[in-house]
Amino acid sequence: MTTLPNCISCGGKEWLIETVLMTGKISRLFNYSNKKYDAVSCVNCGYTMLFKKDARFNIFEAVMG
């Protein structure tokens, strides 16, 4: 289990972690999200940090859109 520090904006201790998908210039043509990030948001004030995840090309996702 990972221990997260207090929020640098408000000092809150509760966090919400979600995966965010984003597209680049070329991947936008194929409706494919090739960039993945973990968004860590403070529950109290909403301050959010993004951490890049490993995103590999998946032909099934590219074809199905």
C-alpha positions in Angstrom: 0.0 0.0 0.0 1.3 3.4 -0.9 1.1 6.2 1.6 0.4 9.6 0.0 1.5 12.9 1.6 -0.8 15.6 2.8 -2.2 17.9 0.0 0.2 20.8 -0.6 -2.8 23.1 -1.3 -5.0 22.5 1.8 -3.3 19.8 3.9 -6.0 17.3 3.3 -5.3 13.6 3.8 -7.9 11.9 1.5 -7.2 11.2 -2.1 -9.1 10.0 -5.1 -7.1 8.1 -7.8 -8.4 7.6 -11.3 -6.9 6.7 -14.7 -7.1 9.3 -17.4 -6.7 8.6 -21.1 -5.5 11.3 -23.6 -4.8 11.3 -27.3 -1.9 12.7 -29.2 -1.9 14.3 -32.7 -1.7 11.2 -34.8 -3.8 8.9 -32.5 -6.6 11.4 -32.7 -7.1 10.5 -36.4 -7.8 6.9 -35.4 -9.8 7.7 -32.2 -7.2 5.9 -30.1 -6.0 7.0 -26.6 -2.3 6.3 -26.4 -1.4 8.3 -23.3 -2.4 7.1 -19.9 -2.0 8.9 -16.6 -3.0 8.4 -13.0 -4.9 11.5 -11.7 -4.5 11.8 -7.9 -7.0 14.4 -6.6 -7.5 15.8 -3.1 -11.0 15.0 -1.9 -11.1 18.2 0.1 -10.0 20.9 -2.4 -9.7 19.1 -5.8 -6.0 19.8 -6.3 -4.9 17.2 -8.9 -1.5 15.7 -9.9 -0.9 13.6 -13.0 1.5 10.7 -13.1 2.3 9.1 -16.5 1.6 5.4 -16.9 3.1 3.0 -19.4 0.8 3.0 -22.5 1.3 0.4 -25.1 -0.3 0.2 -28.5 -3.3 -2.2 -28.6 -4.5 -3.0 -32.1 -7.9 -4.1 -30.9 -8.6 -0.7 -29.3 -7.3 1.1 -32.4 -9.7 -0.9 -34.7 -12.7 -0.8 -32.5 -12.3 2.9 -31.6 
